[in-house]
Amino acid sequence: MKLLRIVLRDWPAYLWSGWGAVASLLLLFAAWQLAAEHYGSLVLAQPLEAFAALRRFWQDGSAVQELAITGRRALSGLLLALLVGSALGLAAGVSMTASMMSRPLVTVLLGMPPIAWLVLAMLWFGPSDGTPVFTVFVAAFPVVFIGALQGARTLDGQLREMARTLHLPPRMMLLDLYLPHVFSYLFPAWISALGMSWKIVIMAELLASQDGVGAALAITRSHLDSAGTLAWISAVVGLLLALEYLLLEPLKREVERWRENPR
């Protein structure tokens, strides 16, 4: 309840601080409109045409259905990456040997393009949910792993030694020393993995699935439906923006309040 009261108290100031994001979106829509007028609707549909197509998808229920399928796959792969990547990254961060051994493996995972993993996943799992889920997991895992590894490796040794000298209770050391520091590295990695998971899952659905937003994009592409294509893109981008600015960003501000200098 205390956290909820703090979030509600800071909500008006947070909304006011978002005017820059709104202004940038308006500039993007203006550039989109100008480009559509220059190239024509066949190449690039106008924003109002795309939003009209999105409204049709919403009214016939296809938008909710396809977004739900894509979201389930993206979040499944993301959750696996968060759990496994965070646990292994923290474990490797407390051991110099494990950190050095894991570095080349993570470099290989980061360097291998997601499309290569997708091809392998199509051979292993076929046109099932396993293909997009695995591709999301293997693409997001190294990002989360590195965030957890850096969080564990960069903890200030002098601060830790001072806490031990003062004989702080284990619960206080965990909640007030270790978690805030590690979470300041983990949270940005989680957000990056979240954005990556949606891009990867749509690519996987486009090439290997018969449902989801990616499959819907494949249909609009085959019909040369520029408005429909941009409608699905707008739906995904809008959902991610709402998730980040209405949920993740306020949560990040609250959990990182410890960084603020005392007044």
Buried (B, 14 or more C-beta within 10 A) or exposed (E): EEEEEBBEEBEEEBEEEEEEEEEEEEEEEEEBBEEBEEEEEEEBBBBEBBBEBBEBBBEEEEBEBBBEBBBBBBBBBBBBBBEBBBEBBBBBBEEEEBBEEBEEEBEEBEEBEBEEBBBBBBEEBEEBBBBBBBBBBBBBBBBBBBBBBBBBBEBEEEEBEEBEEEEBEEEEBEEBBBBBBBBBBBBEBBBBBBBBBBBBBBBBBBBBBEBBBBBBBBEBEEEEBBBBBBBBBBBBEEBBEEBBBEEBBBEBBEBEEEEEEEE
